[in-house]
Amino acid sequence: MTRPTTIRLPDELLEALDQRARSHRKNRASFIRELLADGLDRDLEDEVVHAYGEGHLSLSQAAQRLGLDPWSWFDLLRRRNETLNVELEDWIDSRSAV
């Protein structure tokens, strides 16, 4: 279900939105909906990557929160130039458990 909403935008921003929507061959409303959805996805991604980097989420928790399998999570970290939140001792312990 969609519901109408009203927001006030500066003329410059509205003009830029219209130009970008035209270049994508979309109407303004569709383009804004896509931008908002993409922005919300990116915001969640940023939040999860930050929580993972701070040690508040495990690798599997972070991947699950974003609906990703571990390999896709690794790929996301690589694309964002982030590091794994793994200490050398964790790696050594995981190798000895095999």
Residue frames as a rotation matrix with the C-alpha (Angstrom) as fourth column:
MET 1
0.583 0.812 0.000 0.00
0.812 -0.583 0.000 0.00
0.000 0.000 -1.000 0.00
THR 2
-0.603 -0.730 0.322 1.27
0.715 -0.674 -0.186 3.47
0.353 0.118 0.928 -0.79
ARG 3
0.467 0.701 -0.539 0.21
0.844 -0.536 0.034 6.63
-0.264 -0.470 -0.842 0.97
PRO 4
0.400 -0.304 0.865 0.79
0.451 -0.756 -0.474 10.18
0.798 0.580 -0.165 -0.14
THR 5
0.338 -0.351 -0.873 3.11
0.838 -0.309 0.449 12.40
-0.428 -0.884 0.189 1.86
THR 6
0.857 -0.044 0.514 4.31
0.246 -0.841 -0.482 15.94
0.453 0.539 -0.710 1.47
ILE 7
0.221 -0.823 -0.524 7.82
0.841 -0.111 0.530 17.26
-0.494 -0.558 0.667 1.92
ARG 8
0.965 0.009 -0.263 9.30
-0.089 -0.929 -0.359 20.65
-0.248 0.370 -0.895 1.21
LEU 9
0.274 -0.895 0.352 12.43
0.873 0.385 0.300 20.73
-0.404 0.225 0.887 -0.94
PRO 10
-0.061 -0.377 -0.924 14.60
-0.115 -0.917 0.381 23.62
-0.992 0.129 0.013 -2.06
ASP 11
0.765 0.416 -0.492 14.18
-0.468 -0.165 -0.868 24.51
-0.443 0.894 0.069 -5.74
GLU 12
-0.029 -0.878 -0.478 17.74
-0.997 0.060 -0.048 23.43
0.071 0.475 -0.877 -6.54
LEU 13
-0.718 -0.219 0.661 17.20
-0.400 0.907 -0.135 19.97
-0.570 -0.361 -0.738 -5.08
LEU 14
0.258 0.906 0.334 13.88
-0.020 0.351 -0.936 19.53
-0.966 0.235 0.109 -6.83
GLU 15
0.652 -0.090 -0.753 15.42
-0.738 -0.302 -0.603 20.56
-0.173 0.949 -0.264 -10.15
ALA 16
-0.464 -0.882 -0.086 18.30
-0.886 0.459 0.069 18.12
-0.022 0.108 -0.994 -9.64
LEU 17
-0.455 0.393 0.799 15.82
-0.132 0.857 -0.497 15.35
-0.881 -0.332 -0.338 -8.81
ASP 18
0.634 0.755 -0.167 13.82
-0.228 -0.024 -0.973 16.11
-0.739 0.655 0.157 -11.94
GLN 19
0.296 -0.610 -0.735 16.95
-0.954 -0.159 -0.253 16.08
0.037 0.776 -0.629 -14.12
ARG 20
-0.729 -0.606 0.318 18.14
-0.641 0.767 -0.007 12.77
-0.240 -0.209 -0.948 -12.68
ALA 21
-0.098 0.785 0.612 14.66
-0.064 0.609 -0.791 11.23
-0.993 -0.117 -0.010 -12.98
ARG 22
0.737 0.356 -0.575 14.50
-0.541 -0.200 -0.817 12.25
-0.406 0.913 0.046 -16.65
SER 23
-0.113 -0.867 -0.486 17.97
-0.985 0.163 -0.062 10.82
0.133 0.472 -0.872 -17.31
HIS 24
-0.871 -0.134 0.473 16.73
-0.275 0.930 -0.244 7.50
-0.407 -0.343 -0.847 -15.84
ARG 25
-0.693 0.672 -0.263 13.46
-0.319 0.042 0.947 7.81
0.647 0.740 0.185 -17.80
LYS 26
-0.459 0.557 -0.692 11.36
0.852 0.498 -0.164 7.74
0.253 -0.665 -0.703 -14.64
ASN 27
0.380 0.602 0.702 8.83
0.227 -0.797 0.560 10.09
0.897 -0.054 -0.439 -13.19
ARG 28
-0.226 -0.519 0.824 9.76
-0.585 -0.604 -0.541 12.15
0.779 -0.605 -0.167 -10.14
ALA 29
0.451 0.495 0.743 7.71
-0.892 0.220 0.396 10.11
0.033 -0.841 0.540 -7.64
SER 30
0.971 -0.112 -0.209 9.11
0.085 0.987 -0.136 6.74
0.222 0.114 0.968 -8.76
PHE 31
0.173 -0.978 0.113 12.64
0.191 -0.079 -0.978 8.09
0.966 0.191 0.173 -8.74
ILE 32
-0.145 -0.182 0.972 12.27
-0.813 -0.538 -0.222 9.55
0.564 -0.823 -0.070 -5.23
ARG 33
0.799 0.471 0.373 10.80
-0.599 0.673 0.433 6.26
-0.047 -0.570 0.820 -3.94
GLU 34
0.771 -0.570 -0.284 13.79
0.364 0.760 -0.538 4.37
0.523 0.312 0.793 -5.35
LEU 35
-0.115 -0.842 0.527 16.24
-0.147 -0.511 -0.847 6.86
0.982 -0.175 -0.064 -3.84
LEU 36
0.163 0.260 0.952 14.57
-0.951 -0.214 0.222 6.57
0.261 -0.942 0.213 -0.45
ALA 37
0.977 0.211 0.042 14.57
-0.215 0.953 0.213 2.77
0.005 -0.217 0.976 -0.55
ASP 38
0.455 -0.884 -0.111 18.25
0.417 0.321 -0.850 2.71
0.787 0.340 0.515 -1.60
GLY 39
-0.153 -0.499 0.853 19.09
-0.484 -0.714 -0.505 5.23
0.861 -0.490 -0.132 1.10
LEU 40
0.553 0.423 0.718 17.38
-0.833 0.247 0.496 3.19
0.032 -0.872 0.489 3.79
ASP 41
0.946 -0.263 -0.191 19.22
0.230 0.957 -0.179 0.06
0.229 0.125 0.965 2.64
ARG 42
0.127 -0.959 0.254 22.52
0.250 -0.217 -0.944 1.94
0.960 0.183 0.212 2.70
ASP 43
0.055 -0.040 0.998 21.79
-0.810 -0.586 0.021 3.35
0.584 -0.809 -0.065 6.15
LEU 44
0.889 0.289 0.355 21.12
-0.443 0.740 0.506 -0.14
-0.116 -0.607 0.786 7.53
GLU 45
0.708 -0.694 -0.129 24.27
0.471 0.601 -0.646 -1.41
0.526 0.396 0.753 5.85
ASP 46
-0.055 -0.732 0.679 26.30
-0.214 -0.656 -0.724 1.42
0.975 -0.185 -0.120 7.41
GLU 47
0.364 0.296 0.883 24.78
-0.899 -0.138 0.417 0.71
0.245 -0.945 0.216 10.82
VAL 48
0.995 0.041 0.091 25.53
-0.061 0.970 0.233 -3.02
-0.079 -0.238 0.968 10.65
VAL 49
0.433 -0.901 0.037 29.09
0.444 0.178 -0.878 -2.53
0.784 0.397 0.477 9.35
HIS 50
-0.072 -0.427 0.901 29.74
-0.572 -0.722 -0.388 -0.06
0.817 -0.543 -0.193 12.16
ALA 51
0.619 0.369 0.693 28.28
-0.785 0.325 0.528 -2.38
-0.030 -0.871 0.491 14.82
TYR 52
0.933 -0.339 -0.124 30.36
0.303 0.922 -0.241 -5.26
0.196 0.187 0.963 13.44
GLY 53
0.179 -0.920 0.349 33.51
0.204 -0.312 -0.928 -3.11
0.962 0.238 0.132 13.42
GLU 54
-0.036 -0.113 0.993 32.88
-0.828 -0.552 -0.093 -2.11
0.559 -0.826 -0.074 17.04
GLY 55
-0.887 -0.352 -0.300 32.48
-0.183 0.863 -0.471 -5.77
0.425 -0.363 -0.829 18.02
HIS 56
-0.510 0.773 0.377 28.78
-0.726 -0.152 -0.671 -5.48
-0.461 -0.616 0.639 18.86
LEU 57
0.704 0.701 -0.114 27.80
-0.642 0.559 -0.524 -8.02
-0.303 0.442 0.844 16.21
SER 58
-0.092 -0.682 0.725 29.42
0.007 0.728 0.686 -11.28
-0.996 0.068 -0.062 15.21
LEU 59
-0.889 -0.279 -0.364 30.09
-0.363 -0.057 0.930 -12.09
-0.280 0.959 -0.050 11.58
SER 60
-0.778 0.623 0.078 27.02
0.589 0.680 0.437 -14.33
0.219 0.386 -0.896 11.38
GLN 61
-0.058 0.770 -0.635 24.80
0.749 -0.387 -0.538 -11.80
-0.660 -0.506 -0.555 13.18
ALA 62
-0.361 -0.146 -0.921 25.88
-0.300 -0.917 0.263 -9.02
-0.883 0.371 0.287 10.83
ALA 63
-0.987 -0.012 -0.162 25.30
-0.157 0.324 0.933 -11.15
0.041 0.946 -0.321 7.73
GLN 64
-0.544 0.834 -0.090 21.92
0.839 0.544 -0.035 -12.27
0.020 -0.095 -0.995 9.03
ARG 65
-0.148 0.485 -0.862 20.82
0.404 -0.766 -0.500 -8.70
-0.903 -0.422 -0.083 9.85
LEU 66
-0.376 -0.062 -0.925 21.41
-0.666 -0.675 0.316 -7.79
-0.644 0.735 0.213 6.20
GLY 67
0.673 0.698 0.244 19.95
-0.376 0.607 -0.700 -11.02
-0.637 0.380 0.671 4.85
LEU 68
0.363 -0.657 -0.660 23.32
-0.867 0.021 -0.498 -12.12
0.341 0.753 -0.562 3.47
ASP 69
0.913 -0.279 -0.299 25.21
0.334 0.930 0.153 -15.38
0.235 -0.239 0.942 3.51
PRO 70
0.583 -0.726 -0.365 28.73
0.297 -0.227 0.927 -15.17
-0.756 -0.649 0.083 5.04
TRP 71
-0.264 -0.736 0.623 30.44
0.890 0.064 0.452 -15.03
-0.372 0.674 0.638 1.63
SER 72
0.257 0.425 0.868 28.28
0.710 -0.692 0.129 -12.10
0.655 0.583 -0.480 0.53
TRP 73
0.968 0.031 -0.249 29.10
0.216 -0.605 0.766 -10.41
-0.127 -0.796 -0.592 3.85
PHE 74
0.113 -0.993 -0.021 32.83
0.599 0.051 0.799 -10.89
-0.793 -0.103 0.601 3.15
ASP 75
-0.251 -0.158 0.955 32.30
0.949 -0.236 0.210 -9.41
0.192 0.959 0.209 -0.32
LEU 76
0.739 0.575 0.351 30.47
0.464 -0.812 0.353 -6.40
0.489 -0.098 -0.867 1.16
LEU 77
0.753 -0.525 -0.396 33.33
0.233 -0.351 0.907 -5.78
-0.615 -0.776 -0.142 3.60
ARG 78
-0.206 -0.868 0.452 35.86
0.804 0.114 0.584 -6.05
-0.558 0.484 0.674 0.76
ARG 79
0.050 0.302 0.952 33.91
0.860 -0.498 0.113 -3.58
0.509 0.813 -0.285 -1.44
ARG 80
0.900 0.343 0.269 33.74
0.156 -0.829 0.536 -1.13
0.407 -0.441 -0.800 1.45
ASN 81
0.016 -0.995 0.101 37.44
-0.053 -0.102 -0.993 -1.64
0.998 0.010 -0.054 2.24
GLU 82
0.506 0.201 0.839 36.59
-0.840 -0.109 0.532 -2.83
0.198 -0.973 0.114 5.75
THR 83
-0.590 -0.753 -0.292 38.48
-0.606 0.652 -0.456 -5.46
0.534 -0.092 -0.841 7.69
LEU 84
0.184 0.578 -0.795 37.26
0.217 0.765 0.606 -8.59
0.959 -0.284 0.016 9.38
ASN 85
0.306 0.008 0.952 36.68
-0.843 -0.463 0.275 -8.20
0.443 -0.887 -0.134 13.08
VAL 86
0.924 -0.091 -0.372 38.90
0.180 0.960 0.212 -11.18
0.338 -0.263 0.904 13.90
GLU 87
0.542 -0.778 0.317 41.88
-0.803 -0.368 0.469 -11.21
-0.248 -0.509 -0.824 16.21
LEU 88
-0.204 -0.726 -0.656 44.89
-0.794 0.515 -0.323 -13.43
0.573 0.455 -0.682 15.56
GLU 89
-0.832 -0.101 0.546 44.01
-0.482 0.619 -0.620 -15.50
-0.275 -0.779 -0.563 18.62
ASP 90
0.196 0.970 0.144 40.50
-0.602 0.235 -0.763 -16.12
-0.774 0.063 0.630 17.23
TRP 91
0.489 -0.079 -0.868 41.99
-0.831 0.261 -0.492 -17.34
0.265 0.962 0.062 13.97
ILE 92
-0.601 -0.783 -0.162 44.47
-0.656 0.599 -0.459 -19.62
0.456 -0.169 -0.874 15.75
ASP 93
-0.593 0.459 0.661 41.72
-0.482 0.455 -0.749 -21.00
-0.645 -0.763 -0.049 18.00
SER 94
0.490 0.839 -0.238 39.45
-0.694 0.210 -0.688 -21.68
-0.527 0.502 0.686 15.02
ARG 95
0.174 -0.512 -0.841 42.26
-0.813 0.407 -0.416 -23.50
0.555 0.757 -0.345 13.18
SER 96
-0.821 -0.539 0.188 43.03
-0.541 0.631 -0.556 -25.73
0.181 -0.558 -0.810 16.19
ALA 97
-0.232 0.831 0.505 39.34
-0.606 0.283 -0.743 -26.68
-0.761 -0.478 0.439 16.50
VAL 98
0.410 0.382 -0.828 39.38
-0.910 0.238 -0.341 -28.26
0.067 0.893 0.445 13.01
